Amino acid sequence: MKDNKKFHALERLNLKFEMKLDDSYVKSSVMSILSKLSRNHRHKVHLHFKTFPNADVARQNKPTKYNLSQENWEELCDLFSDPKYQRRCETNARVRRNVKLTPKQGSRAFVASRYAMRNDDQEPNQMDFFKATHHSNDKGWTTSEAQTAYEKMVELQSTPVEEGAEPKTIDDIVDEVLGTRSGYIPGLGYGPKPDKKKSSANTIDLEKRLKNKEEELNVYKSNFETIQTQMEATRSALLAAGIQVPSLQFSAPNDTTTS
């Protein structure tokens, strides 16, 4: 999807829905979903294009659905005829064949599926949603990898918590098994916005620990300087009494070399 089309799509969405598009996470998630919808739409149009023997014939047979103008259709025909685009399609097809966690919902967006599965206005948790989108009573699991992943989640959920340790939440378990990247969870789509409070708490804790270490280091430096001053005074007194002593050589407190 071109940038100008993305901008117009965001404007239309803003008119219909209340969204915090000034939030970078929300905006990037929406943009990614729009890109996916655009790809799905282009794929359907491409299938129509491929029913004709060549691009010239296809240009004369604009699809009646998909809400395309003749100009839009001809632009797409040019795109579908481009050798670079055709090679990219072949590459993407190979990648899709290697996908290990294939959901059974087709092109339907994950967010729409989660919304449809609400119970008393509560969306399913991530484990339940993963099973619902990768398993059916009639056909079983979509892939063996999806089954293995879910069984690992169940195993982690039933593992006894060690004394003094925090129990793992379902979100923690799913993240551990499936992994995440920029808020996207493989096989589940875009998850909830990262918890800023938790992130802030971790940052505050790290800053506090760093400050304690700095204060501890300052104490060591102060003690070192006091000892150095006392030893210099002792040496001066010995020299005044006519006792020869070697000069004192000090290394910095963090210097591990010896004199």
FENSUL-V298648 format. One line per field, one symbol per residue. psi: psi as a letter, one per 40 degrees, with the letter a starting at -180 (. if undefined). burial: # if it has 16 or more other ideal C-beta (glycine too) atoms within 10 Angstrom, else .. A space follows every 50 residues. Layout:
psi: ???
burial: ???
This chain:
psi: hiddddddddddddddihigeehdddddddddddddddddddddddddde eididddddeghidaefhidddddddddddehdddddddddddddddehd ghieebehidddddddeihfehiiidddddddeeiiddeaididdddddd dddddddehihiheihihidddddddddiihfehhheeahaihihddddd ddddddddddddddddddddddddddddddddddddddddeehhiiihhi iideheii.
burial: ........##..................##..##.......#..#..##. .......##..##....#....##.##..#.................... #.#.#....#..##........##.##.#######.....##...#..## ..#..#..............#.###.##......#.#####......... .................................................. .........
